[in-house]
């Protein structure tokens, strides 16, 4: 993700289209949160475990994203905002992943 921030924020890479870059930088963490929730929910048998594990992953990735912005002379507020948004997105997508992992399988 730091590479995507570097490409998106460096003036030397201004020729890179912004929409695909933003799409990739949003989809990669969301898929990661869902997979984290799926694995945690499947392992523990509870949705809450998937929510917590994915929320923690969201906080960590939000911190890394916010710090990437700060390193390119953006406001320091990006760190707590990134952490909060990462936590929320991680909890929601982790819950979805955990719910999918716990639904009954047909044999």
MDAnalysis code that builds the backbone (N, CA, C; Angstrom):
import MDAnalysis as mda
import numpy as np

u = mda.Universe.empty(321, n_residues=107, atom_resindex=np.repeat(np.arange(107), 3), trajectory=True)
u.add_TopologyAttr("name", ["N", "CA", "C"] * 107)
u.add_TopologyAttr("resid", np.arange(1, 108))
u.add_TopologyAttr("resname", ["UNK", "UNK", "UNK", "UNK", "UNK", "UNK", "UNK", "UNK", "UNK", "UNK", "UNK", "UNK", "UNK", "UNK", "UNK", "UNK", "UNK", "UNK", "UNK", "UNK", "UNK", "UNK", "UNK", "UNK", "UNK", "UNK", "UNK", "UNK", "UNK", "UNK", "UNK", "UNK", "UNK", "UNK", "UNK", "UNK", "UNK", "UNK", "UNK", "UNK", "UNK", "UNK", "UNK", "UNK", "UNK", "UNK", "UNK", "UNK", "UNK", "UNK", "UNK", "UNK", "UNK", "UNK", "UNK", "UNK", "UNK", "UNK", "UNK", "UNK", "UNK", "UNK", "UNK", "UNK", "UNK", "UNK", "UNK", "UNK", "UNK", "UNK", "UNK", "UNK", "UNK", "UNK", "UNK", "UNK", "UNK", "UNK", "UNK", "UNK", "UNK", "UNK", "UNK", "UNK", "UNK", "UNK", "UNK", "UNK", "UNK", "UNK", "UNK", "UNK", "UNK", "UNK", "UNK", "UNK", "UNK", "UNK", "UNK", "UNK", "UNK", "UNK", "UNK", "UNK", "UNK", "UNK", "UNK"])
u.atoms.positions = np.array([
    [0.815, -1.188, 0.000],
    [0.000, 0.000, 0.000],
    [0.861, 1.255, 0.000],
    [2.024, 1.150, 0.623],
    [2.917, 2.301, 0.656],
    [3.387, 2.629, -0.761],
    [3.565, 1.593, -1.582],
    [3.969, 1.825, -2.973],
    [2.879, 2.592, -3.719],
    [1.621, 2.233, -3.478],
    [0.524, 2.941, -4.134],
    [0.460, 4.397, -3.675],
    [0.719, 4.630, -2.395],
    [0.751, 6.009, -1.897],
    [1.903, 6.775, -2.533],
    [3.039, 6.121, -2.667],
    [4.199, 6.755, -3.290],
    [3.895, 7.138, -4.743],
    [3.295, 6.217, -5.474],
    [2.958, 6.501, -6.881],
    [1.905, 7.591, -6.976],
    [0.929, 7.581, -6.080],
    [-0.152, 8.557, -6.149],
    [0.224, 9.950, -5.679],
    [1.215, 10.053, -4.820],
    [1.535, 11.345, -4.223],
    [2.807, 11.988, -4.760],
    [3.614, 11.258, -5.483],
    [4.867, 11.805, -6.003],
    [4.609, 12.536, -7.316],
    [5.100, 13.760, -7.454],
    [4.894, 14.516, -8.694],
    [5.493, 13.825, -9.933],
    [6.516, 13.029, -9.743],
    [7.131, 12.344, -10.887],
    [6.186, 11.331, -11.526],
    [5.231, 10.848, -10.756],
    [4.269, 9.877, -11.283],
    [2.909, 10.508, -11.547],
    [2.878, 11.765, -11.859],
    [1.605, 12.443, -12.092],
    [0.900, 11.945, -13.349],
    [1.608, 11.238, -14.203],
    [1.019, 10.709, -15.432],
    [0.153, 9.464, -15.168],
    [0.278, 8.855, -13.992],
    [-0.502, 7.660, -13.659],
    [-1.949, 8.074, -13.420],
    [-2.915, 7.414, -14.094],
    [-4.325, 7.774, -13.887],
    [-4.760, 7.536, -12.444],
    [-5.524, 8.467, -11.917],
    [-5.878, 8.444, -10.504],
    [-6.990, 7.447, -10.166],
    [-7.957, 7.293, -11.044],
    [-9.111, 6.436, -10.728],
    [-8.699, 4.968, -10.545],
    [-7.932, 4.366, -11.462],
    [-7.526, 2.976, -11.214],
    [-6.644, 2.836, -9.970],
    [-5.808, 3.815, -9.734],
    [-4.943, 3.780, -8.564],
    [-5.763, 3.811, -7.275],
    [-6.768, 4.669, -7.227],
    [-7.649, 4.730, -6.055],
    [-8.456, 3.448, -5.900],
    [-8.927, 2.921, -7.022],
    [-9.697, 1.674, -6.970],
    [-8.894, 0.524, -6.396],
    [-7.671, 0.380, -6.861],
    [-6.807, -0.690, -6.360],
    [-6.458, -0.462, -4.895],
    [-6.183, 0.787, -4.540],
    [-5.786, 1.063, -3.157],
    [-6.944, 0.899, -2.170],
    [-8.171, 0.892, -2.650],
    [-9.329, 0.638, -1.784],
    [-9.693, -0.846, -1.784],
    [-9.642, -1.480, -2.946],
    [-10.066, -2.878, -3.035],
    [-9.124, -3.845, -2.333],
    [-7.830, -3.600, -2.405],
    [-6.883, -4.524, -1.771],
    [-7.132, -4.635, -0.269],
    [-7.239, -3.527, 0.474],
    [-7.523, -3.686, 1.909],
    [-8.890, -4.304, 2.197],
    [-9.916, -3.960, 1.416],
    [-11.243, -4.517, 1.674],
    [-11.251, -6.033, 1.510],
    [-10.576, -6.517, 0.495],
    [-10.476, -7.968, 0.309],
    [-9.684, -8.575, 1.467],
    [-8.623, -7.904, 1.872],
    [-7.837, -8.392, 3.015],
    [-8.647, -8.452, 4.302],
    [-9.486, -7.451, 4.540],
    [-10.338, -7.450, 5.739],
    [-11.338, -8.602, 5.692],
    [-11.933, -8.819, 4.532],
    [-12.916, -9.906, 4.407],
    [-12.250, -11.265, 4.614],
    [-11.070, -11.450, 4.058],
    [-10.352, -12.713, 4.240],
    [-9.950, -12.900, 5.705],
    [-9.504, -11.826, 6.334],
    [-9.146, -11.895, 7.754],
    [-10.361, -12.285, 8.595],
    [-11.501, -11.657, 8.337],
    [-12.721, -12.004, 9.059],
    [-13.160, -13.425, 8.801],
    [-13.028, -13.866, 7.563],
    [-13.392, -15.237, 7.195],
    [-12.551, -16.241, 7.975],
    [-11.245, -16.024, 7.957],
    [-10.336, -16.969, 8.629],
    [-10.518, -16.953, 10.151],
    [-10.663, -15.768, 10.722],
    [-10.840, -15.677, 12.174],
    [-12.184, -16.272, 12.593],
    [-13.233, -15.986, 11.831],
    [-14.543, -16.533, 12.145],
    [-14.581, -18.044, 12.006],
    [-13.950, -18.540, 10.990],
    [-13.923, -19.989, 10.772],
    [-13.125, -20.700, 11.865],
    [-12.049, -20.071, 12.268],
    [-11.190, -20.688, 13.285],
    [-11.861, -20.711, 14.660],
    [-12.543, -19.621, 15.008],
    [-13.126, -19.533, 16.346],
    [-14.591, -19.969, 16.394],
    [-15.266, -19.910, 15.265],
    [-16.685, -20.241, 15.244],
    [-17.579, -19.099, 15.675],
    [-17.020, -17.882, 15.759],
    [-17.804, -16.719, 16.194],
    [-17.568, -15.548, 15.240],
    [-18.613, -14.804, 14.976],
    [-18.508, -13.617, 14.125],
    [-17.680, -12.539, 14.816],
    [-17.809, -12.436, 16.121],
    [-17.094, -11.391, 16.861],
    [-15.584, -11.478, 16.662],
    [-15.065, -12.678, 16.558],
    [-13.622, -12.831, 16.340],
    [-13.208, -12.263, 14.990],
    [-14.028, -12.490, 13.988],
    [-13.744, -11.934, 12.666],
    [-13.806, -10.419, 12.665],
    [-14.772, -9.876, 13.394],
    [-14.902, -8.415, 13.481],
    [-13.679, -7.814, 14.162],
    [-13.275, -8.388, 15.267],
    [-12.142, -7.845, 16.020],
    [-10.850, -7.962, 15.227],
    [-10.603, -9.131, 14.643],
    [-9.368, -9.323, 13.884],
    [-9.288, -8.364, 12.700],
    [-10.392, -8.192, 12.003],
    [-10.395, -7.299, 10.843],
    [-10.329, -5.837, 11.250],
    [-10.926, -5.490, 12.375],
    [-10.831, -4.109, 12.859],
    [-9.391, -3.766, 13.212],
    [-8.691, -4.701, 13.831],
    [-7.276, -4.478, 14.143],
    [-6.470, -4.328, 12.854],
    [-6.749, -5.184, 11.874],
    [-6.061, -5.058, 10.580],
    [-6.368, -3.708, 9.938],
    [-7.597, -3.241, 10.085],
    [-7.972, -1.940, 9.545],
    [-7.253, -0.788, 10.221],
    [-7.095, -0.876, 11.527],
    [-6.373, 0.176, 12.254],
    [-4.915, 0.225, 11.799],
    [-4.301, -0.936, 11.660],
    [-2.895, -0.985, 11.242],
    [-2.734, -0.442, 9.827],
    [-3.602, -0.863, 8.916],
    [-3.476, -0.374, 7.535],
    [-3.857, 1.101, 7.432],
    [-4.810, 1.544, 8.231],
    [-5.160, 2.962, 8.254],
    [-4.029, 3.821, 8.774],
    [-3.322, 3.303, 9.781],
    [-2.150, 4.018, 10.297],
    [-1.075, 4.123, 9.221],
    [-0.821, 3.017, 8.522],
    [0.197, 3.029, 7.464],
    [-0.195, 3.982, 6.345],
    [-1.460, 3.976, 5.961],
    [-1.915, 4.891, 4.919],
    [-1.838, 6.338, 5.343],
    [-2.271, 6.621, 6.559],
    [-2.198, 7.990, 7.074],
    [-0.774, 8.477, 7.198],
    [0.111, 7.599, 7.651],
    [1.522, 7.957, 7.764],
    [2.142, 8.222, 6.400],
    [1.709, 7.461, 5.398],
    [2.200, 7.702, 4.039],
    [1.832, 9.104, 3.568],
    [0.635, 9.537, 3.882],
    [0.232, 10.887, 3.505],
    [1.051, 11.928, 4.254],
    [1.266, 11.708, 5.545],
    [2.022, 12.665, 6.349],
    [3.456, 12.787, 5.831],
    [4.030, 11.687, 5.392],
    [5.399, 11.729, 4.870],
    [5.512, 12.548, 3.582],
    [4.391, 12.744, 2.906],
    [4.376, 13.575, 1.699],
    [3.766, 14.947, 1.982],
    [3.995, 15.450, 3.188],
    [3.617, 16.806, 3.594],
    [2.116, 17.074, 3.579],
    [1.340, 16.097, 3.937],
    [-0.099, 16.285, 4.117],
    [-0.361, 16.479, 5.613],
    [-1.553, 16.930, 5.993],
    [-1.829, 17.189, 7.417],
    [-1.703, 15.938, 8.295],
    [-1.294, 16.151, 9.525],
    [-1.127, 15.076, 10.498],
    [-2.461, 14.405, 10.841],
    [-3.545, 15.079, 10.577],
    [-4.879, 14.536, 10.841],
    [-5.156, 13.271, 10.019],
    [-4.392, 13.048, 8.961],
    [-4.586, 11.855, 8.142],
    [-4.359, 10.567, 8.918],
    [-3.513, 10.590, 9.933],
    [-3.239, 9.367, 10.690],
    [-4.463, 8.925, 11.501],
    [-5.030, 9.761, 12.376],
    [-6.202, 9.275, 13.125],
    [-7.424, 9.029, 12.237],
    [-7.580, 9.824, 11.194],
    [-8.713, 9.596, 10.285],
    [-8.538, 8.264, 9.565],
    [-7.328, 7.980, 9.115],
    [-7.056, 6.700, 8.464],
    [-7.286, 5.527, 9.394],
    [-6.876, 5.686, 10.636],
    [-7.080, 4.611, 11.607],
    [-8.566, 4.384, 11.885],
    [-9.318, 5.466, 12.020],
    [-10.757, 5.338, 12.295],
    [-11.490, 4.713, 11.114],
    [-11.195, 5.208, 9.915],
    [-11.862, 4.646, 8.733],
    [-11.449, 3.198, 8.498],
    [-10.184, 2.892, 8.752],
    [-9.724, 1.511, 8.616],
    [-10.390, 0.585, 9.611],
    [-10.568, 1.069, 10.826],
    [-11.231, 0.268, 11.860],
    [-12.681, -0.022, 11.477],
    [-13.369, 0.993, 11.012],
    [-14.776, 0.815, 10.627],
    [-14.900, -0.124, 9.427],
    [-14.104, 0.139, 8.398],
    [-14.162, -0.712, 7.199],
    [-13.744, -2.141, 7.531],
    [-12.718, -2.284, 8.367],
    [-12.283, -3.620, 8.760],
    [-13.358, -4.367, 9.519],
    [-14.032, -3.690, 10.432],
    [-15.082, -4.343, 11.210],
    [-16.241, -4.793, 10.319],
    [-16.650, -3.922, 9.391],
    [-17.786, -4.254, 8.515],
    [-17.432, -5.401, 7.579],
    [-16.316, -5.282, 6.888],
    [-15.931, -6.324, 5.927],
    [-15.506, -7.601, 6.629],
    [-14.928, -7.480, 7.822],
    [-14.590, -8.669, 8.596],
    [-15.829, -9.405, 9.065],
    [-16.858, -8.660, 9.434],
    [-18.124, -9.287, 9.827],
    [-18.722, -10.048, 8.650],
    [-18.678, -9.441, 7.473],
    [-19.198, -10.135, 6.284],
    [-18.418, -11.420, 6.019],
    [-17.105, -11.338, 6.115],
    [-16.284, -12.533, 5.912],
    [-16.571, -13.604, 6.943],
    [-16.730, -13.206, 8.198],
    [-17.011, -14.175, 9.259],
    [-18.388, -14.805, 9.082],
    [-19.359, -14.012, 8.678],
    [-20.710, -14.554, 8.452],
    [-20.687, -15.587, 7.335],
    [-19.958, -15.283, 6.279],
    [-19.846, -16.241, 5.164],
    [-19.165, -17.523, 5.637],
    [-18.155, -17.395, 6.493],
    [-17.435, -18.594, 6.950],
    [-18.280, -19.462, 7.875],
    [-19.276, -18.881, 8.520],
    [-20.061, -19.637, 9.495],
    [-21.395, -20.143, 8.973],
    [-21.753, -19.791, 7.764],
    [-23.024, -20.293, 7.260],
    [-22.911, -21.796, 7.009],
    [-24.005, -22.507, 7.186],
    [-23.971, -23.970, 7.039],
    [-23.635, -24.377, 5.605],
    [-22.849, -25.398, 5.511],
    [-22.462, -25.919, 4.191],
    [-23.419, -27.024, 3.767],
    [-23.674, -27.061, 2.489],
    [-24.528, -28.124, 1.960],
    [-23.633, -29.271, 1.496],
    [-24.052, -30.463, 1.805],
    [-23.225, -31.625, 1.437],
    [-23.921, -32.469, 0.436],
])
